[in-house]
């Protein structure tokens, strides 16, 4: 369903960022954040 839309986009972002994919971190119970 649509409840996984954000997760799907994050997965694609991580793939496209290549070696920088670890900058996107999961915050349990909150969502995601970008750490540079």
C-alpha positions as CSV (number, residue, x, y, z in Angstrom):
1,X,0.0,0.0,0.0
2,X,0.8,3.7,0.2
3,X,2.1,3.5,3.7
4,X,5.6,2.4,2.4
5,X,6.0,5.2,-0.1
6,X,8.5,7.1,2.0
7,X,10.5,3.9,2.7
8,X,10.6,3.2,-1.0
9,X,11.9,6.7,-1.8
10,X,14.5,6.5,0.9
11,X,15.7,3.2,-0.5
12,X,16.0,4.8,-3.9
13,X,17.8,7.8,-2.5
14,X,20.3,5.6,-0.7
15,X,20.9,3.7,-3.9
16,X,21.5,6.9,-5.9
17,X,23.8,8.4,-3.2
18,X,26.2,5.5,-3.6
19,X,29.1,5.9,-1.2
20,X,27.2,8.7,0.7
21,X,24.1,6.5,1.4
22,X,25.0,6.2,5.1
23,X,24.3,10.0,5.5
24,X,20.6,9.1,5.6
25,X,19.9,7.5,9.0
26,X,16.8,6.0,10.4
27,X,15.4,7.5,13.6
28,X,13.4,4.8,15.2
29,X,9.8,5.9,15.9
30,X,10.4,9.3,14.1
31,X,11.5,8.8,10.5
32,X,14.7,9.7,8.8
33,X,17.4,12.3,9.0
34,X,20.3,13.4,6.8
35,X,23.6,13.7,8.7
36,X,26.6,15.2,6.9
